[in-house]
Amino acid sequence: MEDKTTRRRPPLGIAIALAAIVLSAGSATAWFTWKAIAPTAPTAEFPELEIDGDAVPEGFDPPATDQIEVPDPPESEVAVNPDQSGTLYWLSADGTTVALNPATIEIPVNASDADALELAFSNLMGGPDSEGFATGIPEQTELLALSVESDGVHVNLSEDFTFGGGSASMIGRLAQIIYTATAFDPDEAVWIDVEGEPLTLLGGEGLEVRQPMTRDDLATDFGVEAPPEG
């Protein structure tokens, strides 16, 4: 007897889901199966080498182990400039003749000629502080100005320079001014002013003074001899 009972088909969505499950299961099975039978990638293994001492290729000279001595740089020489010396002139202590006695003083090495001469005159105006030296310059005399110009050394003194003393004292103080002003250049000319006016007559006896005056003029006009060197 023929079975005419109608078979019910599952819905299409369920059929598709079942098919996907089957395919997934098959893929997973296939992947695990391939991993099981696939060959393992070879891994390189290197043996450990034991080397005694330093390994140096044949024919290779190792660098020298001695320390290289590097000389110290030369020390820079710092120039030390000592003070230079200047000269001023006193008179002999006996007072009977006009004799000049040079005295040395220290002057800063960087001082200009004018600064050096001002320092010498400052000592000269103060008078000697050693035995055997004398001065013909009155104690109250002051140096008012000093400059070194192209035509010579210009000295301006206070009027006290013209007071007191006889002719020997006048010649002596004049010689002190001329020689001290020309200590750096013996041939230099000296211009002497008193209170800003050129000095032409010195003292009550009217000692005539040249303008300018040099060491040679002192020798010619007044017989003043240069002191011995040293």
C-alpha positions as CSV (number, residue, x, y, z in Angstrom):
1,M,0.0,0.0,0.0
2,E,1.5,3.2,-1.0
3,D,2.3,5.7,1.7
4,K,0.9,8.9,0.6
5,T,1.8,10.8,3.7
6,T,3.3,14.1,2.7
7,R,6.9,14.6,4.0
8,R,7.5,18.0,5.5
9,R,10.7,19.8,4.3
10,P,12.6,21.8,6.9
11,P,12.6,25.5,6.4
12,L,15.3,27.0,4.1
13,G,17.0,29.0,6.9
14,I,17.5,25.9,9.0
15,A,18.9,24.0,6.1
16,I,21.4,26.7,5.4
17,A,22.6,26.9,9.0
18,L,23.0,23.1,9.1
19,A,25.1,23.2,5.9
20,A,27.3,25.9,7.4
21,I,27.9,23.9,10.5
22,V,28.9,20.9,8.5
23,L,31.3,22.9,6.4
24,S,32.8,24.5,9.4
25,A,33.3,21.2,11.1
26,G,34.9,19.9,7.9
27,S,37.3,22.8,7.7
28,A,38.4,22.5,11.3
29,T,38.9,18.8,10.8
30,A,40.9,19.5,7.7
31,W,43.1,22.1,9.4
32,F,44.0,19.9,12.4
33,T,44.7,17.1,10.0
34,W,47.1,19.3,7.9
35,K,49.0,20.5,11.1
36,A,49.4,16.9,12.1
37,I,51.0,15.7,8.8
38,A,52.8,19.0,7.8
39,P,56.6,18.8,8.2
40,T,58.2,21.0,10.9
41,A,60.4,23.8,9.7
42,P,64.1,23.0,10.4
43,T,65.9,25.1,13.1
44,A,69.6,25.8,12.7
45,E,71.7,24.8,15.7
46,F,75.3,26.0,16.1
47,P,77.8,24.2,18.3
48,E,79.5,26.1,21.1
49,L,83.1,26.7,20.5
50,E,85.6,26.9,23.3
51,I,88.7,29.0,22.4
52,D,91.7,29.1,24.6
53,G,93.4,32.5,24.9
54,D,92.9,35.4,22.5
55,A,92.0,34.5,19.0
56,V,94.2,36.4,16.6
57,P,94.2,35.7,12.9
58,E,97.5,34.5,11.5
59,G,99.6,37.4,10.2
60,F,97.8,40.0,12.2
61,D,99.9,42.1,14.7
62,P,97.9,43.2,17.7
63,P,98.1,46.9,18.5
64,A,100.7,48.0,21.0
65,T,99.5,48.1,24.6
66,D,102.1,50.7,25.7
67,Q,100.6,54.1,26.7
68,I,101.4,56.9,24.4
69,E,103.1,59.8,26.3
70,V,101.6,63.1,25.2
71,P,103.9,66.0,26.2
72,D,102.3,68.7,28.3
73,P,101.6,71.9,26.5
74,P,104.2,74.6,27.1
75,E,103.3,77.0,29.9
76,S,102.4,80.4,28.6
77,E,104.9,82.9,29.7
78,V,103.3,85.9,31.3
79,A,105.5,88.9,30.8
80,V,106.0,90.6,34.1
81,N,107.0,94.2,33.6
82,P,109.0,95.5,36.5
83,D,108.9,99.2,37.4
84,Q,111.2,101.3,35.3
85,S,113.5,103.8,36.8
86,G,113.5,107.5,36.6
87,T,116.1,110.1,37.7
88,L,115.8,113.4,39.6
89,Y,118.7,115.7,40.6
90,W,119.7,117.0,43.9
91,L,122.6,119.3,44.8
92,S,125.7,118.5,46.8
93,A,125.3,119.1,50.5
94,D,128.3,121.4,51.1
95,G,126.6,124.3,49.3
96,T,129.9,125.7,48.1
97,T,129.6,124.6,44.4
98,V,126.7,123.8,42.1
99,A,127.2,120.0,41.8
100,L,124.3,117.8,40.7
101,N,123.7,114.5,42.3
102,P,121.4,112.1,40.5
103,A,118.9,109.9,42.4
104,T,116.9,107.0,41.1
105,I,113.2,106.6,41.7
106,E,110.8,103.8,40.6
107,I,108.2,104.7,38.0
108,P,105.4,102.4,36.8
109,V,106.3,100.7,33.6
110,N,103.1,101.8,31.8
111,A,103.5,105.5,32.8
112,S,103.8,108.0,30.0
113,D,106.7,110.4,29.8
114,A,104.6,113.2,31.3
115,D,103.3,111.0,34.1
116,A,106.9,109.8,34.9
117,L,108.2,113.4,34.9
118,E,105.3,114.5,37.2
119,L,106.2,111.8,39.6
120,A,109.9,112.8,39.5
121,F,109.0,116.5,40.1
122,S,106.7,115.5,43.0
123,N,109.6,113.9,44.7
124,L,111.8,116.9,43.8
125,M,109.4,119.4,45.3
126,G,109.4,117.4,48.6
127,G,113.1,117.8,49.1
128,P,115.8,115.1,49.8
129,D,115.4,112.5,52.5
130,S,118.9,111.1,52.4
131,E,122.1,112.5,53.8
132,G,124.5,114.0,51.3
133,F,121.8,115.5,49.2
134,A,120.5,119.1,49.2
135,T,118.2,121.2,47.2
136,G,118.1,124.8,46.0
137,I,114.3,124.8,45.4
138,P,112.3,126.6,48.1
139,E,110.2,124.3,50.2
140,Q,106.9,126.0,49.3
141,T,107.4,125.6,45.6
142,E,104.7,123.6,43.8
143,L,104.5,122.1,40.3
144,L,101.4,123.6,38.8
145,A,101.5,121.9,35.4
146,L,103.8,119.8,33.2
147,S,103.4,118.6,29.7
148,V,105.6,117.0,27.0
149,E,105.1,118.7,23.7
150,S,106.7,118.5,20.3
151,D,109.0,121.5,21.1
152,G,110.1,120.3,24.5
153,V,109.0,119.9,28.1
154,H,106.8,122.6,29.5
155,V,107.0,123.2,33.3
156,N,104.8,125.6,35.2
157,L,105.9,126.4,38.8
158,S,104.5,128.5,41.6
159,E,106.0,131.9,42.3
160,D,107.8,130.5,45.4
161,F,110.4,129.1,43.0
162,T,111.8,132.7,42.5
163,F,112.2,133.5,46.3
164,G,115.3,133.5,48.4
165,G,118.9,132.5,48.0
166,G,121.9,134.0,46.3
167,S,123.1,133.4,42.7
168,A,124.5,129.9,43.5
169,S,121.2,128.8,44.9
170,M,119.4,130.3,41.9
171,I,121.7,128.5,39.4
172,G,121.4,125.2,41.4
173,R,117.6,125.2,41.5
174,L,117.5,126.1,37.8
175,A,119.9,123.2,37.1
176,Q,117.7,120.8,39.1
177,I,114.6,121.7,37.0
178,I,116.4,121.4,33.7
179,Y,118.2,118.1,34.4
180,T,115.1,116.4,36.0
181,A,112.9,117.5,33.1
182,T,115.4,116.0,30.6
183,A,116.0,112.8,32.4
184,F,114.6,110.7,29.5
185,D,116.1,112.8,26.7
186,P,119.2,114.8,27.7
187,D,118.9,116.9,24.5
188,E,115.3,118.0,25.2
189,A,114.5,121.7,25.5
190,V,112.7,122.9,28.6
191,W,110.3,125.8,28.9
192,I,109.8,127.2,32.4
193,D,106.8,129.2,33.4
194,V,106.1,130.8,36.8
195,E,102.3,131.2,37.5
196,G,101.7,130.7,33.8
197,E,104.2,133.4,32.6
198,P,107.5,132.6,30.9
199,L,110.5,132.9,33.4
200,T,113.0,135.4,32.0
201,L,114.7,136.7,35.2
202,L,115.2,134.6,38.3
203,G,115.6,136.2,41.8
204,G,116.5,139.6,43.0
205,E,119.8,139.5,41.3
206,G,118.1,139.1,38.0
207,L,119.5,135.8,36.8
208,E,118.7,135.8,33.1
209,V,117.0,132.6,31.9
210,R,116.8,131.5,28.3
211,Q,113.5,130.2,26.8
212,P,113.7,127.4,26.1
213,M,116.8,126.2,28.0
214,T,118.9,123.0,27.6
215,R,121.6,121.3,29.5
216,D,124.1,122.8,27.1
217,D,122.8,126.2,27.9
218,L,123.3,125.6,31.6
219,A,126.9,124.8,30.9
220,T,127.4,127.7,28.5
221,D,125.6,130.4,30.6
222,F,126.3,129.3,34.2
223,G,129.1,126.7,34.0
224,V,127.0,123.8,35.3
225,E,128.7,120.5,34.6
226,A,126.9,117.3,34.0
227,P,127.3,114.8,36.9
228,P,129.3,111.7,36.2
229,E,127.3,108.8,34.9
230,G,126.5,106.1,37.5
